[in-house]
Amino acid sequence: MRFSCLLTVVGCVLLGANTALAEDTWNFEDAQIGKLPEGWSSAKTGKGPGSVWKVTEDESAPAGSKVLTQTSPDGPNPLFNLCVADATSYKDIDLTASFKALTGKLDQGGGLVWRYKDANNYYVTRMNPLEDNFRVYKVAGGKRTQLGSSDVTAAAGKWHTIRVVQKGDHIQCYLNGKLHLDVKDDTFTSGGKVGLWTKADAVTSFDKLSVSAPK
């Protein structure tokens, strides 16, 4: 039984290699404080210190008091800090998490990764409170390319909800329940892992990561 995941299988349909439709929710309540949750792996896009992910406590969190936090304030620009769930693979998804930006001078906030192949190939959508923008990117061969951007305000130090829905090549990204980004891209066409992302020195907490098949 995984420490950090409540798993309810709602269907198994082959979408590609090792890809099935299921519903997973991670709230980290069974994970050990100060440790990376069982069944999760940290990674980096780029070089330098950073990507130190640990379970921490936050009584204001939306799903219990334990959250998963990127804790390193030392990441250089443009290092990307990644933490992915090991045992799942999804193609078409409805992926949601809550996040709270804590600190960061070079960058703040964070977001979601999906169709993750490795640390150099995946999609990511993120909110940056320093720049007041919400964006979606592809990272292919370690190079990040912007697919869409929206000017949005989401204050640091408060919990917000970020969501992505992808069907085929159609990607829709939501912040706090509102659709802001609607793009198409066919770079990654098969399933991959899901996870969390911050950039450079952004220290950010995440809670209640949920993924399911899109309706």
DRENDO-1510 file (C-alpha; in Angstrom, 1 decimal, always signed):
<recs>
REC; n; res; u; v; w
REC; 1; MET; +0.0; +0.0; +0.0 .
REC; 2; ARG; +1.5; +3.4; -1.0 .
REC; 3; PHE; +2.0; +5.8; +1.8 .
REC; 4; SER; +0.7; +8.8; -0.1 .
REC; 5; CYS; -2.0; +7.6; -2.4 .
REC; 6; LEU; -5.6; +6.6; -2.1 .
REC; 7; LEU; -6.3; +4.6; -5.2 .
REC; 8; THR; -9.7; +3.8; -6.6 .
REC; 9; VAL; -9.7; +2.1; -10.0 .
REC; 10; VAL; -12.6; +3.3; -12.1 .
REC; 11; GLY; -11.6; +1.6; -15.3 .
REC; 12; CYS; -8.7; +0.1; -17.3 .
REC; 13; VAL; -8.5; +1.1; -20.9 .
REC; 14; LEU; -5.3; +0.7; -22.9 .
REC; 15; LEU; -4.2; +4.1; -24.2 .
REC; 16; GLY; -0.6; +3.3; -24.9 .
REC; 17; ALA; +2.3; +1.6; -23.2 .
REC; 18; ASN; +1.6; +1.1; -19.5 .
REC; 19; THR; -1.3; +3.6; -19.7 .
REC; 20; ALA; -4.6; +3.0; -17.9 .
REC; 21; LEU; -7.6; +5.0; -16.9 .
REC; 22; ALA; -7.9; +5.2; -13.1 .
REC; 23; GLU; -8.4; +7.7; -10.4 .
REC; 24; ASP; -5.6; +8.6; -8.0 .
REC; 25; THR; -5.6; +11.1; -5.1 .
REC; 26; TRP; -2.5; +11.9; -3.0 .
REC; 27; ASN; -3.0; +13.9; +0.2 .
REC; 28; PHE; +0.2; +12.9; +1.9 .
REC; 29; GLU; -1.5; +12.3; +5.3 .
REC; 30; ASP; +0.2; +8.9; +5.7 .
REC; 31; ALA; +3.6; +10.1; +4.7 .
REC; 32; GLN; +6.5; +10.8; +7.2 .
REC; 33; ILE; +7.3; +14.4; +8.0 .
REC; 34; GLY; +10.7; +15.5; +6.6 .
REC; 35; LYS; +10.8; +12.7; +4.0 .
REC; 36; LEU; +10.0; +12.2; +0.3 .
REC; 37; PRO; +6.7; +10.3; +0.2 .
REC; 38; GLU; +6.9; +6.6; -0.7 .
REC; 39; GLY; +6.2; +6.1; -4.4 .
REC; 40; TRP; +7.5; +9.5; -5.4 .
REC; 41; SER; +10.8; +10.6; -7.1 .
REC; 42; SER; +12.5; +14.0; -7.4 .
REC; 43; ALA; +14.2; +15.1; -10.5 .
REC; 44; LYS; +15.7; +18.2; -12.2 .
REC; 45; THR; +15.6; +19.8; -15.6 .
REC; 46; GLY; +19.0; +21.5; -15.7 .
REC; 47; LYS; +21.9; +21.5; -13.3 .
REC; 48; GLY; +22.6; +23.0; -9.9 .
REC; 49; PRO; +21.4; +22.6; -6.3 .
REC; 50; GLY; +17.6; +22.3; -5.7 .
REC; 51; SER; +14.7; +19.9; -6.1 .
REC; 52; VAL; +14.6; +18.9; -2.4 .
REC; 53; TRP; +11.1; +17.7; -1.8 .
REC; 54; LYS; +9.8; +16.8; +1.7 .
REC; 55; VAL; +6.5; +16.3; +3.5 .
REC; 56; THR; +5.9; +19.3; +5.8 .
REC; 57; GLU; +3.1; +20.5; +8.0 .
REC; 58; ASP; +0.6; +23.2; +7.2 .
REC; 59; GLU; -2.6; +23.5; +9.3 .
REC; 60; SER; -4.1; +25.7; +6.6 .
REC; 61; ALA; -3.8; +23.0; +3.9 .
REC; 62; PRO; -7.1; +22.0; +2.2 .
REC; 63; ALA; -6.8; +18.2; +2.8 .
REC; 64; GLY; -5.3; +17.6; +6.2 .
REC; 65; SER; -2.2; +19.1; +7.8 .
REC; 66; LYS; +0.5; +17.3; +5.7 .
REC; 67; VAL; +1.7; +18.8; +2.3 .
REC; 68; LEU; +4.5; +18.1; -0.1 .
REC; 69; THR; +7.0; +21.0; -0.3 .
REC; 70; GLN; +9.9; +21.9; -2.6 .
REC; 71; THR; +12.1; +23.1; +0.3 .
REC; 72; SER; +15.3; +24.2; -1.4 .
REC; 73; PRO; +15.8; +28.0; -1.7 .
REC; 74; ASP; +19.1; +27.5; -3.6 .
REC; 75; GLY; +18.0; +26.5; -7.1 .
REC; 76; PRO; +19.5; +28.6; -9.9 .
REC; 77; ASN; +17.6; +30.1; -12.8 .
REC; 78; PRO; +16.6; +28.2; -15.0 .
REC; 79; LEU; +16.6; +25.0; -13.0 .
REC; 80; PHE; +13.3; +23.2; -12.9 .
REC; 81; ASN; +12.4; +21.2; -9.7 .
REC; 82; LEU; +10.3; +18.1; -10.3 .
REC; 83; CYS; +8.6; +15.5; -8.2 .
REC; 84; VAL; +6.6; +12.7; -9.9 .
REC; 85; ALA; +4.4; +9.8; -8.9 .
REC; 86; ASP; +6.2; +6.6; -9.9 .
REC; 87; ALA; +3.5; +4.1; -10.4 .
REC; 88; THR; +1.0; +5.8; -12.6 .
REC; 89; SER; +0.9; +6.6; -16.3 .
REC; 90; TYR; -1.8; +8.6; -18.0 .
REC; 91; LYS; -2.5; +9.9; -21.5 .
REC; 92; ASP; -5.8; +11.8; -21.4 .
REC; 93; ILE; -6.2; +13.4; -18.0 .
REC; 94; ASP; -8.1; +15.6; -15.6 .
REC; 95; LEU; -5.3; +16.7; -13.2 .
REC; 96; THR; -5.8; +19.0; -10.2 .
REC; 97; ALA; -3.8; +20.1; -7.2 .
REC; 98; SER; -3.7; +22.9; -4.6 .
REC; 99; PHE; -0.6; +25.0; -4.2 .
REC; 100; LYS; +0.8; +27.7; -1.9 .
REC; 101; ALA; +3.8; +29.8; -2.9 .
REC; 102; LEU; +6.0; +30.4; +0.1 .
REC; 103; THR; +9.2; +32.1; -0.9 .
REC; 104; GLY; +11.4; +32.8; -4.0 .
REC; 105; LYS; +13.3; +35.8; -5.3 .
REC; 106; LEU; +14.2; +34.4; -8.7 .
REC; 107; ASP; +10.8; +32.7; -9.1 .
REC; 108; GLN; +7.7; +31.8; -7.2 .
REC; 109; GLY; +4.8; +29.5; -7.3 .
REC; 110; GLY; +4.7; +26.3; -9.3 .
REC; 111; GLY; +2.3; +23.8; -11.0 .
REC; 112; LEU; +1.6; +20.5; -12.6 .
REC; 113; VAL; +3.5; +18.1; -14.9 .
REC; 114; TRP; +1.9; +15.4; -17.1 .
REC; 115; ARG; +2.7; +13.1; -19.9 .
REC; 116; TYR; +6.1; +13.0; -18.2 .
REC; 117; LYS; +8.7; +10.8; -20.0 .
REC; 118; ASP; +11.8; +11.9; -18.1 .
REC; 119; ALA; +13.2; +15.1; -16.6 .
REC; 120; ASN; +13.7; +16.6; -20.1 .
REC; 121; ASN; +10.4; +15.7; -21.7 .
REC; 122; TYR; +6.9; +16.6; -20.4 .
REC; 123; TYR; +4.1; +19.2; -20.3 .
REC; 124; VAL; +3.9; +21.7; -17.4 .
REC; 125; THR; +1.4; +24.4; -16.4 .
REC; 126; ARG; +2.3; +26.8; -13.7 .
REC; 127; MET; +1.3; +30.0; -11.9 .
REC; 128; ASN; +4.0; +32.6; -11.0 .
REC; 129; PRO; +2.9; +35.2; -8.4 .
REC; 130; LEU; +6.1; +37.3; -9.0 .
REC; 131; GLU; +5.2; +37.8; -12.7 .
REC; 132; ASP; +1.4; +37.7; -12.3 .
REC; 133; ASN; +1.0; +35.2; -15.1 .
REC; 134; PHE; -0.3; +31.7; -15.7 .
REC; 135; ARG; +1.3; +29.6; -18.4 .
REC; 136; VAL; +1.5; +26.3; -20.1 .
REC; 137; TYR; +4.7; +24.9; -21.7 .
REC; 138; LYS; +6.2; +21.8; -23.3 .
REC; 139; VAL; +9.7; +20.7; -22.2 .
REC; 140; ALA; +11.2; +18.7; -25.1 .
REC; 141; GLY; +14.8; +17.6; -25.0 .
REC; 142; GLY; +15.3; +19.8; -22.0 .
REC; 143; LYS; +14.2; +23.0; -23.8 .
REC; 144; ARG; +11.1; +24.8; -22.6 .
REC; 145; THR; +8.7; +26.3; -25.1 .
REC; 146; GLN; +5.7; +28.4; -24.2 .
REC; 147; LEU; +2.3; +27.2; -25.6 .
REC; 148; GLY; +0.1; +29.8; -23.9 .
REC; 149; SER; +0.0; +32.6; -21.3 .
REC; 150; SER; -2.6; +34.6; -19.4 .
REC; 151; ASP; -2.1; +37.6; -17.1 .
REC; 152; VAL; -3.5; +36.5; -13.7 .
REC; 153; THR; -3.0; +37.5; -10.1 .
REC; 154; ALA; -2.7; +34.8; -7.4 .
REC; 155; ALA; -1.2; +36.0; -4.2 .
REC; 156; ALA; +1.7; +34.2; -2.5 .
REC; 157; GLY; +1.1; +32.8; +0.9 .
REC; 158; LYS; -2.5; +31.6; +0.1 .
REC; 159; TRP; -3.8; +28.3; -1.3 .
REC; 160; HIS; -4.9; +28.2; -4.9 .
REC; 161; THR; -6.1; +25.4; -7.2 .
REC; 162; ILE; -4.6; +24.6; -10.5 .
REC; 163; ARG; -6.1; +22.1; -13.0 .
REC; 164; VAL; -5.3; +20.8; -16.5 .
REC; 165; VAL; -7.5; +18.7; -18.8 .
REC; 166; GLN; -6.0; +17.1; -21.8 .
REC; 167; LYS; -7.8; +15.1; -24.5 .
REC; 168; GLY; -5.6; +14.1; -27.4 .
REC; 169; ASP; -3.7; +17.2; -28.4 .
REC; 170; HIS; -6.2; +19.6; -26.7 .
REC; 171; ILE; -5.0; +21.2; -23.5 .
REC; 172; GLN; -7.1; +23.4; -21.1 .
REC; 173; CYS; -5.6; +24.9; -18.0 .
REC; 174; TYR; -7.6; +26.4; -15.1 .
REC; 175; LEU; -6.7; +28.5; -12.1 .
REC; 176; ASN; -9.1; +28.6; -9.1 .
REC; 177; GLY; -11.9; +27.1; -11.3 .
REC; 178; LYS; -11.6; +29.5; -14.2 .
REC; 179; LEU; -10.4; +28.5; -17.7 .
REC; 180; HIS; -7.4; +30.7; -18.7 .
REC; 181; LEU; -5.5; +28.7; -21.3 .
REC; 182; ASP; -6.8; +26.7; -24.2 .
REC; 183; VAL; -4.2; +25.3; -26.6 .
REC; 184; LYS; -3.3; +22.4; -28.9 .
REC; 185; ASP; +0.0; +20.6; -29.1 .
REC; 186; ASP; +1.0; +17.1; -30.3 .
REC; 187; THR; +4.6; +16.8; -29.1 .
REC; 188; PHE; +3.8; +14.1; -26.6 .
REC; 189; THR; +1.1; +11.7; -27.8 .
REC; 190; SER; +1.5; +8.8; -25.4 .
REC; 191; GLY; +0.9; +8.4; -21.7 .
REC; 192; GLY; +3.3; +9.5; -19.0 .
REC; 193; LYS; +3.7; +10.2; -15.3 .
REC; 194; VAL; +2.1; +13.1; -13.4 .
REC; 195; GLY; +3.7; +15.3; -10.8 .
REC; 196; LEU; +4.6; +18.7; -9.4 .
REC; 197; TRP; +7.0; +21.5; -10.6 .
REC; 198; THR; +8.7; +24.6; -9.4 .
REC; 199; LYS; +11.4; +26.8; -10.9 .
REC; 200; ALA; +14.8; +27.9; -9.5 .
REC; 201; ASP; +14.5; +29.1; -5.9 .
REC; 202; ALA; +10.7; +28.8; -5.6 .
REC; 203; VAL; +9.7; +27.2; -2.3 .
REC; 204; THR; +6.1; +26.0; -2.7 .
REC; 205; SER; +3.8; +23.5; -1.0 .
REC; 206; PHE; +1.3; +21.3; -2.7 .
REC; 207; ASP; -1.7; +19.3; -1.5 .
REC; 208; LYS; -4.5; +17.0; -2.8 .
REC; 209; LEU; -3.1; +16.0; -6.2 .
REC; 210; SER; -5.9; +14.2; -8.0 .
REC; 211; VAL; -5.9; +12.7; -11.5 .
REC; 212; SER; -8.7; +10.9; -13.4 .
REC; 213; ALA; -9.9; +10.4; -16.9 .
REC; 214; PRO; -11.5; +13.5; -18.4 .
REC; 215; LYS; -15.2; +13.5; -18.9 .
</recs>
